[in-house]
């Protein structure tokens, strides 16, 4: 099974703990935290499959830059302290995932990471 590299960005502490528990228990998931690291350095060096962060105010501008540099990057954006999740890809595509149980979260990440790579054109996200 392919290793799925996941970077956990800016999320509330309680949500980070939930994500840690759910994702760390999956044998094919490699999870990296950004608490004490530079986001650009981590994404450039690790080339993750997926970044998880809060998007209550929309996709942060800094992430748009990462899409330009890493067009196959996927963003699992969480809104309202975990009540709603969106998968954002540079196709452009944004899919509402609604409320996620831990199992739903794992399935959503596996499906996003297992889709074939695509050639993307930067468009408004």
N, C-alpha and C positions, 0 to 999 in steps of 0.2 A: 504494500500500500504506500502511495506517495506521501512523503512528509509535507504537511501543510504548515508553512511559516506564518505565524500570526503576531502582529505587533499590537499591543494594547496601549492606546494613547490616553488622552485626557477623558477620564470617566470618574464619577463620584466614587469615594472609597468603598462604600458598600457594594456598588456594582462591580468594582474591580475584584473584590473578594469573591463574588458570585462567579464572575468570569474565570478567575483563577481556579476555583474548585471544579467548574464544569469542564473547562478546556484542558487543564493539566491532567485530568483523568483519562483523556483520550490518547492512546498510545502513538498515534501518527501525527499529533499536533505538537509543534515546537512554538512555545509562547515566549515573547520578549516584552518586557515592560519599559516604558519610557520615563518612569518616575525620576531617574537620575541620569538620563541619557539625552543626547541631542537627537531630535526626531529625524533631521536630515541625514545625519551620520548613520543612524540605525537603518533607515530605509535604503540608503545608498549601498551600505555594506551587506545587509541581509537580503535585500530584494524580496520582501515578504509577499506572500500570496494575498494577504488580507490585513487591513488595518481596522481596528475597532476604536471608535471615538464618538463623542457626543456631537450631534449636529442640530441642536435646538435652534441655532441661528442660521441654518443652512450649512452647506459644505464649506469649511474654513478655507480661506484663500490659499494658505500654505499647502493644503492638500491638492489644490488645483495644480500647483507647481509639480507635485509628485506625479500626478497623472501625466503631465507632459514628459517627465523624465522616465517614468515607468508605466507605459500605456497598458500593461496587463494587470496593474494593481487594482484591487477591489477594495472598497471601503464599506464596512458594515457600520452605518451611522445609526446611533441610538438617540431617540428623542424622549423627552419627558421622563427622565430618570429610569429608563428601561421599559417604559410602557409600550413604545412603538419602535420598530427597527426597520431600516431601509438598507438595501444592498445597492450601492452606487458603483457603476462601472463606466469606463470611458468608451462607450459605444455610440453615443451616450445612452445610458440606461439607468433607471432608478426603479426598483421594484419594492413595493411595500410588503414587509414581512409580518406586519401586525405585532401582536404580543407573542413573545417567544418563550416557550418552556425551555429548560436546559436541553432536552432532547431535540427540540426544534432548532435551537441555536447550533448544535453540532451538525445536524442535517443540512442547514442552510450554508454553513461554512464548507462542509464537504462538497456539496453540489457546486458552490461557487468556485472552489479550488480545482474541481475535477473537469470543469468545462474546458474545451480546448482553448489555447491562447488565440487571440484575435489581433488583427491589425486595426488600430484605432486612429480616428481623426479627432483632434481636440475640438470639442463643441461645448456650448454652454451647458453647464451642469446645473 
